[in-house]
Amino acid sequence: MPRFDAQTGGLCHDLMHRPEAYATDYNSDGGLRSRRIQVTRRNLFAALLIASRVVRAADKPQSIRGKLRETDPPALQLPDGRKVMLSGDESTLAVLHDERIADSDFEVQGSPKPPAGFLIDGIHLRSMFVHKDGMRLMVTYWCDVCYIRTYVPGKCWCCQKYTDLDLRESLE
């Protein structure tokens, strides 16, 4: 049962019934003593925040850029001539097969997939870009009838009109 702890200024959970709630160390005279560990929401939140930043730093996506080739599977032809096969979720593959962005200067974010492949991050992470006129543009699709933006080519879910390619400036 949580209770207010005046010393820390927050809620403290009563962990007396758990052995891990005690830490043991030695007194100045060499005898063992145990002290109670107080777990507050603030300390728990701080630990989780630090852990999430460590995980995010380790999962930083890589980026590759080249000409998008409409092959099966789709590939990027890098400036040095190498071809990198691209893979991803179903929605990502639908974007890669869109003939309106074929042969464009294309950038994807994700992680390398040996031997010569690249796994694109999920569609929800907005990890596909077209470079045009010196600008990095995010790939989106727009229905000008219903004013609905999607990130996958195809019919509008409302009016069934085929969505238009709408390259937008990214927020990054």
Long-range contacts (C-beta under 8 A, 24 or more apart in sequence): 5-38, 5-40, 7-38, 8-38, 8-40, 8-42, 10-40, 10-41, 10-42, 11-40, 11-41, 12-38, 12-39, 12-40, 13-39, 15-39, 61-109, 61-110, 61-111, 61-121, 61-125, 61-127, 62-109, 62-110, 62-111, 62-112, 63-107, 63-108, 63-109, 64-107, 64-108, 64-118, 65-105, 65-106, 65-107, 65-108, 65-131, 66-105, 66-106, 67-103, 67-104, 67-105, 67-106, 68-96, 68-101, 68-102, 68-103, 68-104, 68-106, 69-102, 69-103, 70-97, 70-99, 70-102, 70-103, 76-106, 76-108, 76-118, 82-116, 83-116, 84-116, 84-117, 84-118, 85-116, 85-117, 85-118, 86-117, 86-118, 86-120, 87-113, 87-117, 87-118, 87-119, 87-120, 88-119, 88-120, 88-121, 88-122, 88-123, 89-122, 89-123, 91-122, 91-123, 91-151, 91-152, 92-120, 92-122, 92-123, 92-127, 92-128, 94-152, 94-153, 94-154, 95-123, 95-128, 95-139, 95-151, 95-152, 95-153, 96-120, 96-128, 98-153, 98-165, 100-153, 100-165, 101-130, 101-139, 101-165, 104-130, 104-131, 104-132, 105-130, 105-131, 105-132, 106-130, 106-131, 107-131, 107-136, 123-151, 123-152, 126-151, 126-170, 129-170, 130-167, 132-167, 135-169, 136-169, 136-170, 136-172, 137-167, 137-168, 137-169, 137-170, 138-167, 138-168, 138-169, 138-170, 139-165, 139-167, 140-166, 140-167, 140-168, 141-165, 141-166, 142-166
